[in-house]
Amino acid sequence: MNSWINLSALWKIVVVGLLAGAGLPALFAVGVRALNPPARTDGAGTPRGTAGALGWAVAAVCFAVVLAAIGWGISVIVAHR
């Protein structure tokens, strides 16, 4: 291997960067989207756009994962001071 570049460490940095940099905002967006489903109309033409129980559950799980990742990141930073 090249003595200048540690490919194992580089691979770990790229994976964590993609997960934290793109994965967490995408998961947050899924949670927000679950709370606001597309508007549908019932038989009378009245729009229905409220989130059901499944939407609330999906949003809660998404937000819990994002909050856990934030808490873990803060704890890692504080532990290394």
C-alpha positions as CSV (number, residue, x, y, z in Angstrom):
1,M,0.0,0.0,0.0
2,N,0.9,3.6,-0.3
3,S,2.6,5.0,2.8
4,W,1.0,8.4,2.3
5,I,-2.6,7.3,2.2
6,N,-4.2,4.8,4.6
7,L,-7.0,3.4,2.5
8,S,-8.7,1.7,5.5
9,A,-9.0,4.9,7.4
10,L,-10.1,6.8,4.3
11,W,-12.9,4.3,3.6
12,K,-14.2,4.7,7.2
13,I,-14.1,8.5,7.0
14,V,-16.0,8.4,3.7
15,V,-18.7,6.0,5.0
16,V,-19.2,8.0,8.3
17,G,-19.2,11.3,6.4
18,L,-21.9,10.0,4.0
19,L,-24.1,8.6,6.7
20,A,-23.8,11.7,8.9
21,G,-23.7,14.3,6.2
22,A,-26.4,13.0,3.9
23,G,-28.1,10.2,5.8
24,L,-29.3,12.1,8.8
25,P,-30.7,15.1,6.9
26,A,-32.4,12.6,4.6
27,L,-33.9,10.7,7.5
28,F,-35.1,13.9,9.0
29,A,-36.8,14.8,5.7
30,V,-38.5,11.4,5.7
31,G,-39.8,12.1,9.2
32,V,-41.2,15.5,8.1
33,R,-42.7,14.0,5.0
34,A,-44.4,11.3,7.1
35,L,-46.1,14.0,9.2
36,N,-47.5,15.7,6.0
37,P,-48.7,13.0,3.6
38,P,-50.0,14.1,0.1
39,A,-53.4,15.6,0.2
40,R,-56.1,13.2,-0.9
41,T,-59.8,13.8,-1.3
42,D,-62.6,11.7,0.0
43,G,-65.7,10.9,-2.0
44,A,-67.2,14.4,-1.5
45,G,-64.0,16.2,-2.7
46,T,-63.0,17.3,0.8
47,P,-59.1,17.3,1.1
48,R,-57.6,15.0,3.7
49,G,-54.0,15.6,4.5
50,T,-53.6,14.7,8.1
51,A,-51.0,12.1,9.2
52,G,-52.4,8.9,10.5
53,A,-51.0,6.7,13.3
54,L,-48.5,5.1,10.9
55,G,-47.2,8.5,9.8
56,W,-46.7,9.6,13.4
57,A,-44.9,6.4,14.3
58,V,-42.6,6.7,11.3
59,A,-41.8,10.3,12.1
60,A,-41.2,9.5,15.8
61,V,-38.7,6.7,14.8
62,C,-36.9,9.0,12.3
63,F,-36.6,11.9,14.8
64,A,-35.5,9.5,17.6
65,V,-32.7,8.2,15.4
66,V,-31.6,11.7,14.4
67,L,-31.7,12.9,18.1
68,A,-29.7,9.8,19.1
69,A,-27.0,10.5,16.5
70,I,-26.8,14.1,17.7
71,G,-26.5,13.0,21.3
72,W,-23.8,10.4,20.4
73,G,-21.9,13.0,18.4
74,I,-21.9,15.4,21.4
75,S,-20.9,12.7,23.8
76,V,-17.9,11.8,21.6
77,I,-16.8,15.4,21.4
78,V,-17.1,15.9,25.1
79,A,-15.3,12.6,26.0
80,H,-12.3,13.6,23.9
81,R,-11.7,16.9,25.5
